[in-house]
């Protein structure tokens, strides 16, 4: 092999390892508790439509994690509104080849607004670097932390 081919091969391997190691970053979350503003158990919440259908995953997460709220389809019947955004990054060829996983990188954030007062009463963001279940994992993390917020105010 010529020196230039060896240099290119080593560069390609280094680049692939960089992306693989970066993709296995630990999960990062941020939870913003905005003080004594409470979301009472049994509150009616409306989940706003979100990009890529994330509202469906979030609604399923609220039910699976047994968050003590009632999800309604009509915003006029709700006391709180959940809005959010999510993003997914599928595993690249290097991650699949070198690490043997097709886990994606997921990011999501939600905010809960009191529809009567207009106040944001809760916000949460999650970054999952190695998500085997994609959007479902991010949505369930959001639901889990919302449940903890509600349960802590009982």
C-alpha positions in Angstrom: 0.0 0.0 0.0 1.2 3.5 -0.7 1.6 6.1 2.0 -1.3 8.1 0.7 -3.7 5.1 0.9 -2.5 4.3 4.4 -3.1 7.9 5.5 -6.6 7.9 3.9 -7.4 4.5 5.6 -6.2 5.7 9.0 -8.2 8.9 8.5 -11.3 7.1 7.7 -10.9 4.8 10.7 -10.2 7.7 13.0 -13.3 9.5 11.7 -15.5 6.5 12.1 -14.3 6.0 15.7 -14.9 9.6 16.4 -18.5 9.3 15.3 -19.0 6.1 17.1 -17.7 7.3 20.4 -19.6 10.5 20.1 -22.8 8.6 19.4 -22.5 6.7 22.7 -22.5 9.8 24.8 -24.4 9.4 28.1 -28.0 10.4 28.4 -28.5 14.1 29.3 -31.6 15.5 30.8 -32.7 18.8 32.1 -35.7 19.3 34.3 -37.0 22.8 34.9 -39.3 23.1 37.9 -40.8 26.5 37.8 -41.5 26.9 41.5 -44.7 26.2 43.4 -47.0 26.2 40.3 -48.8 22.9 40.6 -50.3 20.5 38.2 -53.0 18.9 40.3 -53.6 15.1 39.9 -56.5 14.5 37.6 -56.0 17.6 35.5 -57.2 17.6 32.0 -54.4 18.1 29.5 -54.4 18.7 25.8 -51.3 17.4 23.9 -50.6 19.7 20.9 -49.7 18.2 17.6 -45.9 18.0 17.1 -43.5 17.4 14.3 -43.0 13.8 13.3 -46.1 12.6 15.3 -44.3 12.9 18.7 -47.6 13.8 20.3 -48.7 10.2 19.8 -45.6 8.8 21.5 -46.0 11.3 24.3 -49.7 10.4 24.8 -48.8 6.7 24.9 -46.0 7.5 27.4 -48.4 9.4 29.7 -50.7 6.4 29.8 -47.9 3.8 30.1 -46.2 5.7 33.0 -49.6 6.2 34.6 -49.2 10.0 34.8 -52.2 11.1 36.9 -53.8 13.3 34.2 -56.6 12.9 31.8 -55.6 13.5 28.1 -58.4 15.2 26.2 -58.7 15.7 22.4 -60.5 19.1 22.7 -58.3 22.0 23.8 -61.3 23.9 25.1 -61.9 21.2 27.7 -58.3 21.2 28.9 -56.8 22.9 31.9 -53.2 22.5 30.7 -51.6 22.2 27.3 -48.4 20.2 26.5 -46.4 21.5 23.6 -43.0 20.2 22.5 -40.5 19.3 19.8 -38.5 16.3 19.1 -35.6 15.3 16.8 -34.1 12.0 15.8 -30.8 11.1 14.3 -30.6 7.5 12.9 -27.4 5.5 13.5 -24.8 5.9 10.7 -23.0 3.1 9.0 -20.0 3.5 11.2 -22.0 3.0 14.4 -23.8 0.0 13.0 -20.6 -1.5 11.7 -18.2 -0.9 14.6 -20.6 -1.0 17.5 -23.1 -3.4 16.1 -26.1 -1.2 17.1 -28.7 0.7 15.2 -29.8 2.8 18.2 -30.7 6.3 17.3 -29.9 9.6 19.0 -33.1 11.3 20.3 -33.8 14.7 21.6 -37.1 16.1 22.9 -38.5 18.9 25.0 -41.9 19.6 26.4 -43.5 22.5 28.2 -46.8 22.5 30.1 -48.8 25.7 30.1 -51.8 26.5 32.4 -54.4 27.5 29.8 -56.3 29.7 32.3 -53.3 31.9 33.3 -51.0 31.3 30.4 -48.1 30.5 32.7 -45.6 27.8 31.8 -45.7 25.6 34.9 -43.3 22.8 33.8 -40.6 22.2 31.2 -38.4 19.2 30.5 -35.7 18.3 27.9 -34.1 15.0 27.3 -31.1 13.9 25.1 -30.7 10.2 24.7 -27.5 9.4 22.9 -28.2 5.7 22.4 -31.9 5.1 22.2 -32.9 1.5 21.3 -36.6 2.4 21.1 -36.3 5.9 19.4 -39.0 8.4 20.1 -40.8 6.1 22.5 -37.8 6.3 24.9 -37.7 10.1 24.7 -41.5 10.4 25.2 -41.5 8.0 28.2 -38.7 10.0 29.8 -40.8 13.2 29.5 -43.9 11.4 30.9 -41.9 9.9 33.8 -40.5 13.3 34.9 -43.9 14.9 34.5 -45.4 12.3 36.8 -42.7 12.9 39.4 -43.6 16.7 39.2 -47.2 16.0 39.8 -46.6 13.3 42.5 -44.3 15.7 44.4 -47.1 18.2 44.8 -49.6 15.8 46.3 
